[in-house]
Amino acid sequence: MSYVSKNPRFNSQILTDQGTNSVDDPASGSHKVVNRNGLLYMRDSSGNETAIGSAGATGGINYIDNPSAETGTDGWATYANTVAAATPEDGTGGSANVTLTRTTAAAEILRGDASFELTVPANSQGEGFSYDFTIDKADQNKVLGIWFDVDATDANYVDDDLQVFIYDKDQSQLITPTSPTNGYKIKGNQYRHRVAFAPYDTSSNDYRLIIHVAADNASGYSVRFDNFEVGPGAIMTGFDGIWKRYTESDVTFSSTPAGWSSPTAELIPYKTTDGIWRLRFTVQATTNSLSTRDFKIDGITTSGGYQACSHSGDATGGYCQLDPASTFVTRSSLSLSFVRVSGDVELASKPTWADFDPIATIYPSTEDLALSGWQSYTPTVSGMTLTASEMQWRRIGSSVEIQGSIDLATSSASEAQISLPNGYTVSYFSQNVVANFVGWYARDSTANGNLGPMLATNGDTYLNFARHDISTAYPSLSPANSDVLFSGANSVSIFASVPVAEFADLGQVPPIGVEIAANGNPGLLPYYNTTTQSADNDFTGGSFKITRIGNVVTITSDSLTHANASSASTSSGFLPTWARPNATTYFVNLIGTVTQQRMAVNTSGIITVAYFNTSFTGLNATSADNGSITYVVN
């Protein structure tokens, strides 16, 4: 392979999992790479296979010294929370009812001569087992992978009963590992589990791997584990992050209603790391005056059951669902001249018209890797007032996911809106509609409209709420006012996935993933992190956005105000350790024609801002404009 750039996009040969199947020998003097249960082997012309690396840690680095229970369970310990919960407190201590043992039963061994066996009695939520490890300095600012073999096929085990966490012992912080499809949750299968985690603080080196009993299962069960690996390296996935878009010219519509004409469509089939095919779509067409406008996209097969999508047309609402016969069923209360539906549904298999295959390679696409863990943010809302909010966000490739809940105090006759984190701007693929379906909300009410779509409009920095019922006034793809959605002190749960302009060009913002270096060997991309902090201490308003790419940190001020602009203003030491300079750093920004702003950042994480006139003869008390500073850290 020739060197193209630091962030090439390319397809790779799909390596079908051969399991224990026999494989033909390559020609004399040649070698063949074979995938067996997620591990890669080099096979020579004599039929000899040598492991060349797993889907786990590379370079021989594995921070788990006892990965396979070959001689015992040394280093591993069970624990119990002080209060049973779906997440661990710190993964140590307490009096656990679960047990971790070494099994040598032939039918239970996953690899080698022995495996770990976790026995979970009924109603053991809040317990689990863990392993403490210390990483090298070279890995303190990297995303690290977690891999292990698991057999969770016990009949009593339920998907997601067990979940994977990391605990930062130095900072006393719980970290949720990431993958495109909540991969930290263990499924009821036998497979190779793969997730990754980003450091909470780049100075930390002491961590704890935790397997936690997250659900309170009324039946006991046993799960086997083997071949634990934690370390740096490439992550093998089964998700095609380079989504191919199809239009109405690529598909055939059948079972359409009378008057169906001029259809337009954006269709994106994709496959998750769990091996599930899904279809993200927006379809619009002209129809006659019928209130029923069912249609079918040929070549797709539903996974079974009814799945909701969002429907709109003219000035009326309605509903849309994908039925078990793979037909999009739409209903409305009035006659419409066109129909528009949007959604993201699960399929039984790849659409027959999709002419690509998902990438299966040790080099993940930039779209594939969760580029940040879940972070809390305080949203700004419109059309309502709140008594409380618990919202989180994370970056997934070029999109931002948000989840959480808000508690309403009042609602008003204006659009219900909730802000995206950090002022991110919607940049959706479909230009056919004004608003795009990006998620769902649900409220604690049995009244009409207790469930509805979340909508995103290109260029907005917020999401809208819409109704999802048969209504003559509120189409499902039109933003609705707060007072027609909510009443009184409602609690509202929200989830949405939104493409944003700030991450649209992945080549400009290096993700944490795998690159191809000049010598053709894979290596990790530079460290990436970003956060926004409110200006405090001497400041009375505004904020600082802090971003680190590799060893370069940029801090940008936004709408700073201060009680006394005629003197220098300082923040508290809120700068995270990954953004602190090696020595006090200064930069002067020219603001207008008469004012200069000096920003200074010291090793304690304190930001100082002062304003001068252009002759530097004195402080200028009239300006509080924006500026930035960029510097290099170790």
Secondary structure, 3 states (H helix, E strand, C coil): CCCCCCCCCCCCCCCCECCCCCCCCCCCCCCEEEEECCEEEEECCCCCEEEEEECCCCCCCCCCCCCCCCCCCCCEEEEECCCCCCCCCCCCCCCCCCEEEEECCCCCCCCCCCEEEEEECCCCCCEEEEEEEECCHHHCCCCEEEEEEEECCCCCCCCCCEEEEEEECCCCEEECCECCCCCCECCCCEEEEEEEECCCCCCCCEEEEEEEECCCCCCCEEEEEEEEEEECCCCCECCCCCCCCEEHHHCCEECCCCCCEEEEEEEEEEECCCCCEEEEEEEEEECCCCCECCEEECCCCECCCCEEEEEEECCECEEEEECCCCCEEEEECCCCCEEEEEEEEEECCCCCCCCCCCCCECCCCCCCCECCCCEEECCCEECEEEEEEEEEEEEECCEEEEEEEEEEEEECCCECEEECHHHCCECCCCCCCCCEEEEEEEECCCCCCCEEEEEECCCCCEEEECCCCCCCCCCCCCCCEHHHHCCCCCEEEEEEEEEEHHHCCCCCCCCCCEEECCCCCEEECCCEEEEEEECCCCEEEEEEEEEEECCEEEEEEEEEEECCCCCCEECCCCCCHHHCCCCCEEEEEEECCCEEEEEEECCCCCEEEEEEECCCCCECCCCCCCCEEEEECC
